[in-house]
Amino acid sequence: MILSSTTAETKLELEFADLEASPSVEGSLVHALRCAALAPSSHNSQPWLFQLSESRIDLFADRSRALPVVDPFDRELVISCGAALFQLRVALQRLGWRTQVDVLPDPHTPDHLARVVLDGREEPCAETRILYENLTLRHTNRNPFEARAVPSTLVAEFVRCARSEGSWLAALEGPAKFEAAQLISEADQRQFRDPHFRRELAAWMSSGHIQRRDGLPGSVLGLGPIEATLAPLLLRTFRWKDHERAARDRELALGSPLLLALGSWHEEPAEWLAAGQALAHVLLAATAAGLQASFLNQPVEVSNFRHRLRELAGYAGFVQLVLRVGYGPASAATPRRRLDEILLETLAEPTQRLP
Ligand SMILES: Cc1cc2nc3c(=O)[nH]c(=O)nc-3n(C[C@H](O)[C@H](O)[C@H](O)COP(=O)(O)O)c2cc1C
């Protein structure tokens, strides 16, 4: 059964209230896992696995959920895991735990992305409290945003959030924004000309009548029930709506009050993990400020556009993601897998209470 977002939120709130009153280690670890699992991931693939032990959580990449066409080096896969890692940290810190994070702790096990150890008790800071409150409110919103500008103080705050995780963030403005929108549209057309890309995307779309706990429901892609049912088949078979999509994404980029490039200094897994943490930090801070966000990563995914995008951002290194940010009505939640599906090993006591 898929929990509706409100049921899931209520469950998290109740669990949090219990834990705040009596913060058991095991209960905190399980609660933090639920919060980590709410992280964004490419195609909602949720490519993470966790292992719980006495006072620590280990995070592993689940490469069986990789997207070899759009993400041949598992770059976005590791970024997605980085976002989950950030949310895990926020939840543990909110529950009053000091955390010690060891990134890529075993050079012989590249799938072992991080180890998070509870390192005593510590009162959560104001920022942690705010970020935590927004974990269940953040959703990718692919609708057009209002023209209302995002205050420059907020942009500076997002830049700080990304830097605090070891990444950089640049606002694409004026001619750079215009050219980035053009690159997005051209990259869109290239991707949708590739039948392998379309087939992979179709495999991660929910076709309406089949309920699944991962992938992209038609509703969040702006499709009605009939279109959502037909979309995977149409995408697999034809270059369905590709010109329309490219034009729409260009308009979305141009019409967004804020277009951001998030990047790293080097192209390696440790920096992808940092970029994922930066992503979650920025998105939760944006949600807290009443903003909506979505991704326009196409020119990062099409290799020969990525270099130009970096020049437009004006930074050394590598653009990892492109985000559009603005004001507008909130959008709906996407489903998540159950905890028993993302746990490598379970603790005897708390996990008996998992759904
Ligand atoms: C690394 C990464 C890349 C993503 N790329 C895209 C993208 O190119 N286009 C898009 O619409 N959404 C993209 N997303 C958003 C995911 O589709 C979204 O996070 C997922 O469906 C879960 O939904 P939620 O963010 O509302 O929880 C990306 C997310 C991540 C973490």
The ligand as an ORCA input file, in Angstrom:
! r2SCAN-3c Opt
* xyz 0 1
  C      20.265     14.187     -9.181
  C      18.841     14.507     -9.568
  C      18.516     14.777    -10.886
  C      17.207     15.098    -11.246
  N      16.936     15.426    -12.548
  C      15.698     15.815    -12.886
  C      15.417     16.291    -14.193
  O      16.319     16.383    -15.041
  N      14.144     16.652    -14.494
  C      13.149     16.603    -13.551
  O      12.017     16.974    -13.867
  N      13.384     16.187    -12.300
  C      14.630     15.806    -11.934
  N      14.900     15.420    -10.652
  C      13.811     15.416     -9.667
  C      13.306     14.001     -9.403
  O      12.538     13.549    -10.484
  C      12.492     14.029     -8.100
  O      13.354     14.336     -7.044
  C      11.843     12.689     -7.816
  O      10.840     12.426     -8.753
  C      11.216     12.656     -6.411
  O      10.222     13.640     -6.294
  P      10.305     14.792     -5.195
  O      11.557     15.596     -5.478
  O       9.062     15.603     -5.408
  O      10.376     14.164     -3.849
  C      16.195     15.111    -10.257
  C      16.522     14.819     -8.929
  C      17.834     14.547     -8.577
  C      18.192     14.284     -7.135
*
